[in-house]
Amino acid sequence: MENNDLNFENRVDLDKLKNAVIQIKEELGKIIVGQENFMDLLIVALLADGHVLIEGVPGVAKTITAKLLSKTIDTGFSRLQFTPDLMPSDVLGTSILNMKTSEFEFKKGPIFSNLVLIDEINRAPAKTQAALFEVMEERQISIDGNTYKMKPPFMVLATQNPIEQEGTYALPEAQLDRFLFKIDVGYPNLEEEILILKTHQERKGVLPETLISALISEADLLEYKNKIFEVIVEEKIMKYIAQLITKTRNHPHLYLGGSPRASIAVLNSSKAFAAINGRDFVIPEDIKKVISPVLRHRLIVTPEREMEGMTADKVIEMIVQSVEVPR
């Protein structure tokens, strides 16, 4: 059931938003080959006001894609390289004594930006990872009895390498739950690999960032985010989401299921998915598109099933197939 080709009249004007998304994808397409789903999910997370965890082996364009996306938006950007010796103050900021006034002044850290890229988030120890808990959920930082609000838009894009375990610290479940999506970035196929080599050759050493232009302003982004709230979700669709999430909580293959935060994440991201496809209503296919990236980092497979090769993605697929699709 794919409604994209059907004739319908939107109650919400989504033309401007849809065209902006097409432009962003075309701009990223100058550098990024393939990765269509990756780009869609990044844009959906941006519109749904969510954070993204990007996992993949080194060299599959995780960091560069996140950096280039930030270049298409006329807003603040900062990049943090997480290392084992990184302290919370290196991320959030610290109070420094002003010798002239003899008073402490708060010097903001690199987290005070709009789009924040955290490279190799699992390389920093637990206390530095924990420094992100409040800012990711509440968009604010509490230090020395003062609260500092983050200026919207605010989005964390974090990368991690699934292969390397030396010198890494696994993210706690509470932090994983704060990410809207976990996106798995795989290898390109043969045709894409050839195209990557061709585009690299044709660039003749020109840096990718210099080829990307800012296409939308902060005001545009805020307008598009507000449009997402207006996307219609029928009660049968909400019931479908609830059934899918509830099934994760009593599935024999799972030790940990999805929380109500997961249900809300599916709802918000499916609305954004509908909007970027020019629809002001959610269909079951939107939910199927977002269910895996929303759930894969929130579920824990039982140790016995994990030893048999069962993965969270396989369980999600089983659950989707077992729940009747609303018509």
N, C-alpha and C positions, 0 to 999 in steps of 0.2 A: 504494500500500500504506500505509494509515493505520491504525495499531493503537489509536488513542485510544478508539475505540468498542467494541473487542473486550473480552470478559470475560477477565480474567486476574488471578491473585493475586500480589501483590508479595511478594518475600522480604524487602524492605526497606520499613519503614513510612515512606512519603513524604507522608502526609495533611497533617501539620502544615506541612511545607515548601510543599506545593502551595497550601494555604489562605493562608499568609503571602504568597505571590507574588500570589495573587488580590487580597488586601487592599491590597498595595502598588500594584498596577495601578489598582485602584478609587480609591485615594487620589490618585494622580497624575492620574487621569482627571478629577478635579475642576477641574484647570487645563489639562492638556495634552489637546488634541483630536487624534484620530487617532494617528499615530506608534506604532502597536501594535508593529511590528517593532523600532523604536528602543528602546522600553521593555523588550521581551523580551531584547534583546541586552545592555542595560545590566545587567539582573538576572542574566543568565547569566554575564556577566563577573565580577560581584561574587561569585557562588557558585563560579566556577572560579578565583578568586584571580588575575584578570588585569587589565591596564590597558587603557584604551580611548581611541582617537583618534577624535574626532567632527568630521566635515568637512561644511560646508554654508555657503551664503551667509548674510550677516547677517540676523537677524530670523526665523529658522525654529525658534527655541526650543531651540537647542543648550545654551546656558549654563543657562537656567532649568530645563530638564529634569534636567540633572546636579545642580543645586542642590537641586531638590525631592526627587530620589531620596535624597540625603544626609539630608534632613529626616525621611524615613520610618524611618531607622535611628538609634537612640540611641547615637551615637558621635561622635568628633571630626571637625570639618570645617574646612578652610582654603581660601582662594581666592587665587590668584596671577595678577596681570595681567602677562604677559610683554611687555617693551618693549626696544628696541634698546640702552638704556643699563643694563639689568639685569645685575648681576654674580653669579657663583656664590655668593658669601657672602650675597647678598640672598635666596637660595633655601635654602641649606643651613644657614647660620648662621656665626658667627665667634667667635674667641677675643678676649675683652676683659680688659684688666688690671684686677684688683680692687685698688683703692688701699689697702684695709684690710689685705689679706693679702699684697700685692705679688706675687700669683700670677695667671696667666692663667686665666680661666674661660670655658668654652664656652657661648655664648648660642645656643640652638637657633633655627633659621630656621623659616619657615612650612611647610616640607616635613614637619616633625615633627608629623604629624596622622594621621588614619585615612583619610578620604576627601579627596583633594587635587584641587581643580579648577584647572587651568592654562588660563587664557584666552589664546587666540592664541599658542600655543606656538612658532609659526614666526616670531614677531616678535623673539625674543631671539637674540643671536649664538651661534656654534658653541660657545664655551667655557661659556656658561650652559646650553645644551642638554646638553652633555657632562656637566655636574654631575649630571644625572639618571640617567646610565648605571648606576652602581653601585646606587643606591637602588631603581631599578625592577626590576633583575634579582635582586639579593641581599638586598633589604629591609634594607640597612644603609648607613651613611655612614662613611667613613674620613677623619678630619681631624686634622692635627697629631699623627700617630702613634697616635691613639685611634680605636676603632671604636664607633659608636653604633648599636644595633639598633632597628629600627622596631617599634612595638607593633602587633600585628595587631588588627583587619584593616587592611591598607594597600592603597590603590587610587588610581592616578592617572587622572583623567579630563581629557583635554586637548582643546581645540577649536582648529580652524584654518579660515581662510576660503580656499577654492580660487581665488577670482577675483582678489583683490588681490595683486599681486606687489611693489608699492612698499614698500621698507623691511622685506622679509621674508627669512628665511634658511631654505632648504629643509632639512628634517630628514634627517640622514644615514641610510643604510640600516641601520646597526647599531642606531640608536635606534628606527627604525620597527619593526624586528624584535622589539623588546621590548614592543610593544603586542599584546595578544591579538587585538583587533578594530580595524578601521577602519570606522566606521559613516558612511555617506553619508546625510545628512538632506536630503530634497527638499522642494519646496513642497507645501502641502496642496491637495486638490482643491476644487471649488466648494462642495460640501456642507460640507466641513470648514471652509472659510474663513468661511462663513455662521455656523457654530456657534462659531468663534473669536470673531467679532464679538458674538454673542449673550452668550456667557459673560463677555466683557470688560465688556459693558454691564451685565450683572446684578451683577457684583462691586462696582460703584459706587465704584471707587477703592481697594478693599481690596487690600493687597499679597498676591500669591499665596502667599508663604512662610507667612503667618499662618494660612492655611487647611489646611496640611498638618501632620498629627500623626505623632509617632514611633510606629511600630507594632512594631518588633522591637528587641531588645537585642543587645549585642555577643555575649553568651552564646548567644542564639538563632542568630545568624548563624554562629557557630563550629560549633554543632550541625548546622546545615544544610549547611555546607561539608564536614563529616565524612561526612554522608550521601552526598555526591557520590562520594566514594572507593569506596563500596560498590556503585555502579551497575555492572551487569554488561555487559561488552563481549566478545562472542564473537570467536573467532579470525578468522572470515570477515569480520567488520566491521573488524577491525584491518587485514586484508589489503586491504580496500576503501580504507581511508584511505591506506595505503602506496602503493597503485596510483595514486590521485589525485595525491598529492604527487610521486611519482616521474615521472609524466607531465609535470609542470611543468618538470622539469630537462632534458628533451630535446625540448621542444616547439619547432617551427621559428619560432613567432611570439614566443618569449620569449628575452630576453637573460639574465635571472636568474630562477631557479625558487625553490621553497620549500625551506627547510632542515628538518632533523629537529625543530627547535623548532616549525616550522609543523605537523608531524605531531602532536606532543604537544598543541599548541593545539587542533587539530581534535578530538582524542580527549577532552581535558578539557571543552571547551565542549559537545560533543555529549552527554556524560554529564550535564552541568548542564541541557541542553535537555530530555533525557529526564525528568529529575527534576522539573522545573517542570511537566511535563505528566502527572505522577503515575505514571511508569513507572520501574522499577528495571533496565531493560535498554535498550540503544541500538539503534535501527533506522536503516536507510539514510536515511530522511527527516530525522532529526536532523542527520546529516552534511551533507545538502544545504542545510539551513537555515543552517549555520555556515560552510560552505566559502568563500563569497565574502567575508564580513567578516574571516575569518582570513587569506585569501590576497591580497586586492586591494592591500594596501600592501607586500606582500613580493615581488611579481612586478614585473619590468621588461620592458615590451614592446619588441621590437627597433625601432630608429629608423624603419626602412622601413615597418613595419606601423603604427607610431604615426602616421606621415604620412598613411597611408590611412584613419585613423579607428578603428583597432583599439584596444580598451581591455583592461585586465586582466580586467574583469568578463566581457567577451565571450569571452576565451580560457578563463576558468574554466568558463563555460557549455559551451563546446566539449569541454573535458576531461571534465566530468561526464557529458555525453551519450555520450562514447566509451568509458567504462569500464562494464563490465557490473555491474549492481546485484545484490548477493548476495541470495539468497532463503532 
